[in-house]
Amino acid sequence: MARTTTIELHKEEMKFSAGHFTIFSATHRENLHGHNFTVYVALTGEVGDDGLMADYGPLKQAVIARCKAWNETFFLPERSRHLRLERDANGNHRAYFNGEELHFLARDVTLLPAANVTLEELARVFGEELVGDGAGMARDHVTRLVVKCASGPGQWATWEWNGNG
Ligand SMILES: Nc1nc2c(c(=O)[nH]1)N=C([C@H](O)[C@H](O)COP(=O)(O)OP(=O)(O)OP(=O)(O)O)CN2
């Protein structure tokens, strides 16, 4: 019977400060605001006879790199059915919501491949980018990956990947 373990990573550097607004309907959204988000990742897999599942170092660095890439940015959702996004001649962003026109400089924006900028979508996008095509997970005998994204203490959403289908 293979022995499994779960390694949990929630290091101090696994954080990013970012702005957003949640869209609740075609006519209701929040005002622009931000959070100090934190990220927790857990990987579960088989432990080999050398007492090692896999070096978690590369995954840890990938989490920290993604947090750095998402630090000090403003998220706009690319797939919201309530928000239309355009780029102007300078590559800056115009967002149209319920008759409002919001302008953002390209340097300040991260487009999120998501329907909304919510904890659940941030956790999903974060996790899907860590898993990729799953090859690294298979190589490292990781059978389950959990990503939790918190917008502050005591408030988070969870995304989970299971390698066993
Ligand atoms: N299902 C979801 N609902 C809501 C989300 C979300 O991500 N998923 N997000 C929001 C707002 O973005 C809101 O900012 C969430 O946090 P809020 O509690 O308003 O603010 P703080 O993080 O500062 O927490 P405090 O309790 O105010 O300290 C709403 N709904």
The ligand as a Tripos MOL2 file, in Angstrom:
@<TRIPOS>MOLECULE
LIG
   30    31     1     0     0
SMALL
NO_CHARGES

@<TRIPOS>ATOM
      1 N1        -18.6400   34.6060   -3.5900 N.pl3     1 LIG1
      2 C1        -18.0010   35.7730   -3.3880 C.ar      1 LIG1
      3 N2        -18.6520   36.8140   -2.8350 N.ar      1 LIG1
      4 C2        -17.9880   37.9870   -2.6220 C.ar      1 LIG1
      5 C3        -16.6410   38.1350   -2.9860 C.ar      1 LIG1
      6 C4        -15.9580   37.0070   -3.5580 C.ar      1 LIG1
      7 O1        -14.7660   37.0580   -3.8700 O.2       1 LIG1
      8 N3        -16.6790   35.8660   -3.7450 N.ar      1 LIG1
      9 N4        -15.9900   39.3170   -2.7680 N.2       1 LIG1
     10 C5        -16.6330   40.3560   -2.2580 C.2       1 LIG1
     11 C6        -15.9640   41.6620   -2.1810 C.3       1 LIG1
     12 O2        -14.8540   41.7130   -3.0350 O.3       1 LIG1
     13 C7        -15.5440   42.1350   -0.8200 C.3       1 LIG1
     14 O3        -14.4390   42.9960   -0.8700 O.3       1 LIG1
     15 C8        -15.1230   40.9950    0.0590 C.3       1 LIG1
     16 O4        -14.6360   41.3260    1.2200 O.3       1 LIG1
     17 P1        -15.2510   42.2890    2.3420 P.3       1 LIG1
     18 O5        -15.6920   41.4260    3.4330 O.co2     1 LIG1
     19 O6        -16.2170   43.2500    1.8090 O.co2     1 LIG1
     20 O7        -13.9990   43.1750    2.6640 O.3       1 LIG1
     21 P2        -12.7570   42.7910    3.4800 P.3       1 LIG1
     22 O8        -11.9640   41.7530    2.7650 O.co2     1 LIG1
     23 O9        -12.0700   44.0750    3.7970 O.co2     1 LIG1
     24 O10       -13.3130   42.1120    4.8030 O.3       1 LIG1
     25 P3        -13.8740   42.8540    6.0780 P.3       1 LIG1
     26 O11       -14.7800   41.8160    6.7130 O.co2     1 LIG1
     27 O12       -14.6310   44.0560    5.6200 O.co2     1 LIG1
     28 O13       -12.6950   43.1760    6.9310 O.co2     1 LIG1
     29 C9        -18.0230   40.2910   -1.7730 C.3       1 LIG1
     30 N5        -18.6530   39.0170   -2.0760 N.pl3     1 LIG1
@<TRIPOS>BOND
     1     1     2 1
     2     2     3 ar
     3     2     8 ar
     4     3     4 ar
     5     4     5 ar
     6     4    30 1
     7     5     6 ar
     8     5     9 1
     9     6     7 2
    10     6     8 ar
    11     9    10 2
    12    10    11 1
    13    10    29 1
    14    11    12 1
    15    11    13 1
    16    13    14 1
    17    13    15 1
    18    15    16 1
    19    16    17 1
    20    17    18 2
    21    17    19 1
    22    17    20 1
    23    20    21 1
    24    21    22 2
    25    21    23 1
    26    21    24 1
    27    24    25 1
    28    25    26 2
    29    25    27 1
    30    25    28 1
    31    29    30 1
@<TRIPOS>SUBSTRUCTURE
     1 LIG1         1 GROUP 0 **** ****
